[in-house]
Amino acid sequence: MSIWKTQKKSTKVSTALEEHSERIFLDCLAANQSPITIFLIGGIRLEGNLMGSDEFTILISTQNKGEQMIYKHSIATICNKIG
């Protein structure tokens, strides 16, 4: 049983670090309103400027469709556009 408790604590720590890393990355992109590309799990590619995010969603502004809210659970990858 002691092994299970150790693994459970380790999982909590790594989850907190992942959430913190995600928050830093998204806050940096939102502060600069950086152009990003989001790939959804279904293979759809969305491009726009990151406007903000919360615990469950990301808000992007696109040229063609205005603002779009995307649920984080549907996102496969987020890339900042370069160039």
N, CA, C and O atoms as a GROMACS GRO file, in nm:
protein
  332
    1MET      N    1   0.081  -0.121   0.000
    1MET     CA    2   0.000   0.000   0.000
    1MET      C    3   0.084   0.126   0.000
    1MET      O    4   0.041   0.229  -0.053
    2SER      N    5   0.202   0.121   0.057
    2SER     CA    6   0.285   0.241   0.061
    2SER      C    7   0.330   0.284  -0.079
    2SER      O    8   0.348   0.402  -0.105
    3ILE      N    9   0.349   0.186  -0.170
    3ILE     CA   10   0.387   0.220  -0.308
    3ILE      C   11   0.275   0.299  -0.374
    3ILE      O   12   0.302   0.398  -0.443
    4TRP      N   13   0.151   0.256  -0.356
    4TRP     CA   14   0.036   0.325  -0.415
    4TRP      C   15   0.029   0.470  -0.366
    4TRP      O   16   0.007   0.561  -0.446
    5LYS      N   17   0.047   0.491  -0.238
    5LYS     CA   18   0.041   0.626  -0.183
    5LYS      C   19   0.152   0.713  -0.241
    5LYS      O   20   0.129   0.831  -0.269
    6THR      N   21   0.271   0.658  -0.260
    6THR     CA   22   0.382   0.732  -0.318
    6THR      C   23   0.351   0.772  -0.462
    6THR      O   24   0.376   0.886  -0.502
    7GLN      N   25   0.297   0.679  -0.540
    7GLN     CA   26   0.262   0.708  -0.678
    7GLN      C   27   0.152   0.812  -0.685
    7GLN      O   28   0.154   0.898  -0.773
    8LYS      N   29   0.057   0.806  -0.595
    8LYS     CA   30  -0.053   0.902  -0.595
    8LYS      C   31  -0.001   1.043  -0.569
    8LYS      O   32  -0.045   1.137  -0.635
    9LYS      N   33   0.091   1.060  -0.474
    9LYS     CA   34   0.148   1.191  -0.447
    9LYS      C   35   0.225   1.243  -0.567
    9LYS      O   36   0.214   1.360  -0.604
   10SER      N   37   0.304   1.155  -0.629
   10SER     CA   38   0.383   1.194  -0.746
   10SER      C   39   0.293   1.242  -0.859
   10SER      O   40   0.326   1.338  -0.928
   11THR      N   41   0.181   1.175  -0.879
   11THR     CA   42   0.086   1.215  -0.984
   11THR      C   43   0.030   1.353  -0.955
   11THR      O   44   0.014   1.433  -1.048
   12LYS      N   45  -0.002   1.382  -0.831
   12LYS     CA   46  -0.055   1.514  -0.796
   12LYS      C   47   0.047   1.623  -0.824
   12LYS      O   48   0.011   1.730  -0.874
   13VAL      N   49   0.172   1.598  -0.793
   13VAL     CA   50   0.277   1.697  -0.815
   13VAL      C   51   0.296   1.721  -0.964
   13VAL      O   52   0.304   1.836  -1.008
   14SER      N   53   0.304   1.613  -1.043
   14SER     CA   54   0.325   1.630  -1.187
   14SER      C   55   0.206   1.699  -1.252
   14SER      O   56   0.224   1.777  -1.345
   15THR      N   57   0.085   1.671  -1.206
   15THR     CA   58  -0.034   1.737  -1.260
   15THR      C   59  -0.028   1.887  -1.231
   15THR      O   60  -0.061   1.968  -1.318
   16ALA      N   61   0.012   1.924  -1.112
   16ALA     CA   62   0.023   2.066  -1.076
   16ALA      C   63   0.128   2.135  -1.162
   16ALA      O   64   0.108   2.248  -1.206
   17LEU      N   65   0.240   2.069  -1.187
   17LEU     CA   66   0.345   2.127  -1.271
   17LEU      C   67   0.297   2.142  -1.415
   17LEU      O   68   0.327   2.243  -1.479
   18GLU      N   69   0.224   2.044  -1.466
   18GLU     CA   70   0.171   2.052  -1.603
   18GLU      C   71   0.074   2.169  -1.616
   18GLU      O   72   0.079   2.244  -1.714
   19GLU      N   73  -0.015   2.184  -1.518
   19GLU     CA   74  -0.111   2.294  -1.522
   19GLU      C   75  -0.039   2.428  -1.514
   19GLU      O   76  -0.078   2.523  -1.582
   20HIS      N   77   0.065   2.437  -1.432
   20HIS     CA   78   0.141   2.561  -1.419
   20HIS      C   79   0.213   2.593  -1.551
   20HIS      O   80   0.214   2.708  -1.594
   21SER      N   81   0.272   2.493  -1.613
   21SER     CA   82   0.341   2.514  -1.741
   21SER      C   83   0.244   2.559  -1.849
   21SER      O   84   0.274   2.648  -1.928
   22GLU      N   85   0.127   2.496  -1.851
   22GLU     CA   86   0.024   2.534  -1.948
   22GLU      C   87  -0.018   2.679  -1.927
   22GLU      O   88  -0.032   2.754  -2.023
   23ARG      N   89  -0.039   2.718  -1.802
   23ARG     CA   90  -0.082   2.854  -1.770
   23ARG      C   91   0.023   2.955  -1.814
   23ARG      O   92  -0.012   3.058  -1.872
   24ILE      N   93   0.151   2.928  -1.788
   24ILE     CA   94   0.258   3.019  -1.827
   24ILE      C   95   0.262   3.034  -1.979
   24ILE      O   96   0.271   3.146  -2.030
   25PHE      N   97   0.254   2.922  -2.052
   25PHE     CA   98   0.258   2.923  -2.197
   25PHE      C   99   0.142   3.004  -2.254
   25PHE      O  100   0.163   3.091  -2.339
   26LEU      N  101   0.021   2.976  -2.208
   26LEU     CA  102  -0.096   3.045  -2.261
   26LEU      C  103  -0.099   3.193  -2.221
   26LEU      O  104  -0.139   3.278  -2.301
   27ASP      N  105  -0.058   3.224  -2.099
   27ASP     CA  106  -0.055   3.364  -2.055
   27ASP      C  107   0.044   3.446  -2.138
   27ASP      O  108   0.017   3.560  -2.173
   28CYS      N  109   0.158   3.385  -2.170
   28CYS     CA  110   0.258   3.454  -2.253
   28CYS      C  111   0.203   3.481  -2.393
   28CYS      O  112   0.220   3.591  -2.446
   29LEU      N  113   0.137   3.382  -2.453
   29LEU     CA  114   0.079   3.399  -2.586
   29LEU      C  115  -0.034   3.502  -2.584
   29LEU      O  116  -0.046   3.583  -2.676
   30ALA      N  117  -0.116   3.500  -2.479
   30ALA     CA  118  -0.228   3.593  -2.470
   30ALA      C  119  -0.180   3.736  -2.446
   30ALA      O  120  -0.238   3.830  -2.500
   31ALA      N  121  -0.076   3.753  -2.366
   31ALA     CA  122  -0.024   3.887  -2.338
   31ALA      C  123   0.024   3.955  -2.465
   31ALA      O  124   0.009   4.076  -2.481
   32ASN      N  125   0.081   3.878  -2.555
   32ASN     CA  126   0.132   3.933  -2.681
   32ASN      C  127   0.029   3.923  -2.794
   32ASN      O  128   0.054   3.970  -2.905
   33GLN      N  129  -0.086   3.861  -2.765
   33GLN     CA  130  -0.187   3.830  -2.867
   33GLN      C  131  -0.117   3.766  -2.987
   33GLN      O  132  -0.138   3.805  -3.102
   34SER      N  133  -0.036   3.668  -2.956
   34SER     CA  134   0.045   3.602  -3.058
   34SER      C  135  -0.039   3.521  -3.155
   34SER      O  136  -0.139   3.461  -3.116
   35PRO      N  137   0.001   3.519  -3.282
   35PRO     CA  138  -0.067   3.432  -3.377
   35PRO      C  139  -0.033   3.286  -3.346
   35PRO      O  140   0.084   3.251  -3.325
   36ILE      N  141  -0.135   3.202  -3.342
   36ILE     CA  142  -0.116   3.061  -3.310
   36ILE      C  143  -0.190   2.973  -3.410
   36ILE      O  144  -0.280   3.018  -3.480
   37THR      N  145  -0.151   2.848  -3.413
   37THR     CA  146  -0.223   2.746  -3.487
   37THR      C  147  -0.263   2.640  -3.386
   37THR      O  148  -0.180   2.592  -3.309
   38ILE      N  149  -0.391   2.604  -3.387
   38ILE     CA  150  -0.444   2.501  -3.299
   38ILE      C  151  -0.490   2.384  -3.386
   38ILE      O  152  -0.566   2.403  -3.481
   39PHE      N  153  -0.443   2.266  -3.353
   39PHE     CA  154  -0.489   2.144  -3.418
   39PHE      C  155  -0.583   2.073  -3.323
   39PHE      O  156  -0.546   2.042  -3.209
   40LEU      N  157  -0.705   2.047  -3.368
   40LEU     CA  158  -0.802   1.977  -3.286
   40LEU      C  159  -0.784   1.826  -3.300
   40LEU      O  160  -0.720   1.780  -3.394
   41ILE      N  161  -0.841   1.752  -3.209
   41ILE     CA  162  -0.830   1.606  -3.210
   41ILE      C  163  -0.884   1.549  -3.341
   41ILE      O  164  -0.831   1.450  -3.391
   42GLY      N  165  -0.988   1.609  -3.396
   42GLY     CA  166  -1.046   1.562  -3.521
   42GLY      C  167  -0.967   1.598  -3.645
   42GLY      O  168  -1.007   1.563  -3.756
   43GLY      N  169  -0.852   1.667  -3.630
   43GLY     CA  170  -0.767   1.700  -3.742
   43GLY      C  171  -0.790   1.839  -3.799
   43GLY      O  172  -0.719   1.880  -3.891
   44ILE      N  173  -0.885   1.913  -3.746
   44ILE     CA  174  -0.914   2.048  -3.795
   44ILE      C  175  -0.804   2.143  -3.747
   44ILE      O  176  -0.761   2.136  -3.632
   45ARG      N  177  -0.761   2.233  -3.836
   45ARG     CA  178  -0.659   2.334  -3.803
   45ARG      C  179  -0.727   2.469  -3.792
   45ARG      O  180  -0.800   2.510  -3.882
   46LEU      N  181  -0.702   2.538  -3.683
   46LEU     CA  182  -0.754   2.673  -3.661
   46LEU      C  183  -0.636   2.767  -3.645
   46LEU      O  184  -0.539   2.735  -3.576
   47GLU      N  185  -0.644   2.883  -3.709
   47GLU     CA  186  -0.539   2.982  -3.696
   47GLU      C  187  -0.599   3.114  -3.650
   47GLU      O  188  -0.709   3.151  -3.692
   48GLY      N  189  -0.529   3.184  -3.563
   48GLY     CA  190  -0.576   3.312  -3.515
   48GLY      C  191  -0.484   3.366  -3.407
   48GLY      O  192  -0.374   3.314  -3.387
   49ASN      N  193  -0.530   3.468  -3.339
   49ASN     CA  194  -0.455   3.529  -3.229
   49ASN      C  195  -0.520   3.487  -3.098
   49ASN      O  196  -0.642   3.494  -3.083
   50LEU      N  197  -0.437   3.444  -3.004
   50LEU     CA  198  -0.488   3.403  -2.874
   50LEU      C  199  -0.531   3.526  -2.796
   50LEU      O  200  -0.451   3.616  -2.770
   51MET      N  201  -0.658   3.529  -2.758
   51MET     CA  202  -0.712   3.642  -2.683
   51MET      C  203  -0.710   3.616  -2.532
   51MET      O  204  -0.692   3.708  -2.453
   52GLY      N  205  -0.729   3.490  -2.495
   52GLY     CA  206  -0.730   3.456  -2.353
   52GLY      C  207  -0.770   3.311  -2.333
   52GLY      O  208  -0.804   3.240  -2.428
   53SER      N  209  -0.765   3.268  -2.207
   53SER     CA  210  -0.801   3.131  -2.174
   53SER      C  211  -0.843   3.124  -2.029
   53SER      O  212  -0.810   3.210  -1.948
   54ASP      N  213  -0.916   3.018  -1.998
   54ASP     CA  214  -0.949   2.989  -1.859
   54ASP      C  215  -0.923   2.841  -1.835
   54ASP      O  216  -0.852   2.778  -1.913
   55GLU      N  217  -0.979   2.785  -1.733
   55GLU     CA  218  -0.952   2.647  -1.696
   55GLU      C  219  -0.996   2.548  -1.804
   55GLU      O  220  -0.932   2.444  -1.822
   56PHE      N  221  -1.104   2.580  -1.877
   56PHE     CA  222  -1.161   2.484  -1.971
   56PHE      C  223  -1.160   2.528  -2.117
   56PHE      O  224  -1.176   2.444  -2.206
   57THR      N  225  -1.141   2.656  -2.144
   57THR     CA  226  -1.155   2.706  -2.281
   57THR      C  227  -1.039   2.797  -2.323
   57THR      O  228  -0.964   2.848  -2.240
   58ILE      N  229  -1.028   2.814  -2.454
   58ILE     CA  230  -0.934   2.908  -2.514
   58ILE      C  231  -1.013   2.995  -2.610
   58ILE      O  232  -1.097   2.945  -2.685
   59LEU      N  233  -0.987   3.125  -2.610
   59LEU     CA  234  -1.054   3.218  -2.700
   59LEU      C  235  -0.953   3.270  -2.801
   59LEU      O  236  -0.850   3.326  -2.765
   60ILE      N  237  -0.986   3.250  -2.931
   60ILE     CA  238  -0.898   3.303  -3.036
   60ILE      C  239  -0.978   3.396  -3.125
   60ILE      O  240  -1.100   3.383  -3.139
   61SER      N  241  -0.909   3.490  -3.186
   61SER     CA  242  -0.968   3.582  -3.281
   61SER      C  243  -0.912   3.548  -3.418
   61SER      O  244  -0.790   3.544  -3.438
   62THR      N  245  -1.002   3.524  -3.515
   62THR     CA  246  -0.959   3.490  -3.651
   62THR      C  247  -1.004   3.600  -3.746
   62THR      O  248  -1.096   3.676  -3.715
   63GLN      N  249  -0.939   3.609  -3.860
   63GLN     CA  250  -0.974   3.711  -3.958
   63GLN      C  251  -1.110   3.682  -4.021
   63GLN      O  252  -1.190   3.774  -4.041
   64ASN      N  253  -1.136   3.557  -4.052
   64ASN     CA  254  -1.257   3.524  -4.126
   64ASN      C  255  -1.380   3.502  -4.039
   64ASN      O  256  -1.491   3.539  -4.078
   65LYS      N  257  -1.363   3.442  -3.922
   65LYS     CA  258  -1.477   3.399  -3.842
   65LYS      C  259  -1.495   3.477  -3.712
   65LYS      O  260  -1.579   3.440  -3.630
   66GLY      N  261  -1.420   3.581  -3.691
   66GLY     CA  262  -1.431   3.657  -3.567
   66GLY      C  263  -1.370   3.580  -3.450
   66GLY      O  264  -1.265   3.517  -3.465
   67GLU      N  265  -1.435   3.585  -3.335
   67GLU     CA  266  -1.384   3.517  -3.217
   67GLU      C  267  -1.442   3.376  -3.208
   67GLU      O  268  -1.560   3.354  -3.236
   68GLN      N  269  -1.357   3.282  -3.167
   68GLN     CA  270  -1.399   3.144  -3.149
   68GLN      C  271  -1.354   3.095  -3.013
   68GLN      O  272  -1.240   3.120  -2.971
   69MET      N  273  -1.444   3.025  -2.943
   69MET     CA  274  -1.410   2.964  -2.816
   69MET      C  275  -1.392   2.815  -2.839
   69MET      O  276  -1.478   2.750  -2.899
   70ILE      N  277  -1.281   2.761  -2.794
   70ILE     CA  278  -1.249   2.620  -2.814
   70ILE      C  279  -1.232   2.555  -2.677
   70ILE      O  280  -1.161   2.607  -2.590
   71TYR      N  281  -1.297   2.441  -2.659
   71TYR     CA  282  -1.279   2.367  -2.534
   71TYR      C  283  -1.143   2.296  -2.536
   71TYR      O  284  -1.106   2.234  -2.636
   72LYS      N  285  -1.070   2.306  -2.426
   72LYS     CA  286  -0.935   2.250  -2.420
   72LYS      C  287  -0.933   2.099  -2.442
   72LYS      O  288  -0.835   2.046  -2.495
   73HIS      N  289  -1.038   2.029  -2.401
   73HIS     CA  290  -1.036   1.883  -2.415
   73HIS      C  291  -1.041   1.840  -2.561
   73HIS      O  292  -1.015   1.723  -2.592
   74SER      N  293  -1.073   1.932  -2.653
   74SER     CA  294  -1.078   1.897  -2.795
   74SER      C  295  -0.949   1.934  -2.869
   74SER      O  296  -0.939   1.913  -2.990
   75ILE      N  297  -0.850   1.989  -2.797
   75ILE     CA  298  -0.726   2.035  -2.860
   75ILE      C  299  -0.619   1.925  -2.854
   75ILE      O  300  -0.596   1.865  -2.749
   76ALA      N  301  -0.556   1.901  -2.969
   76ALA     CA  302  -0.443   1.807  -2.974
   76ALA      C  303  -0.311   1.882  -2.955
   76ALA      O  304  -0.226   1.838  -2.877
   77THR      N  305  -0.293   1.995  -3.026
   77THR     CA  306  -0.166   2.069  -3.024
   77THR      C  307  -0.190   2.218  -3.040
   77THR      O  308  -0.282   2.259  -3.112
   78ILE      N  309  -0.108   2.299  -2.974
   78ILE     CA  310  -0.107   2.444  -2.993
   78ILE      C  311   0.035   2.482  -3.034
   78ILE      O  312   0.132   2.448  -2.965
   79CYS      N  313   0.047   2.554  -3.144
   79CYS     CA  314   0.178   2.600  -3.192
   79CYS      C  315   0.171   2.750  -3.213
   79CYS      O  316   0.073   2.802  -3.266
   80ASN      N  317   0.276   2.820  -3.170
   80ASN     CA  318   0.282   2.962  -3.202
   80ASN      C  319   0.338   2.976  -3.343
   80ASN      O  320   0.438   2.912  -3.377
   81LYS      N  321   0.273   3.060  -3.425
   81LYS     CA  322   0.317   3.080  -3.563
   81LYS      C  323   0.441   3.167  -3.564
   81LYS      O  324   0.450   3.267  -3.492
   82ILE      N  325   0.536   3.128  -3.644
   82ILE     CA  326   0.658   3.205  -3.659
   82ILE      C  327   0.667   3.249  -3.804
   82ILE      O  328   0.659   3.167  -3.896
   83GLY      N  329   0.684   3.380  -3.824
   83GLY     CA  330   0.700   3.432  -3.958
   83GLY      C  331   0.577   3.464  -4.029
   83GLY      O  332   0.582   3.509  -4.144
   0.00000   0.00000   0.00000
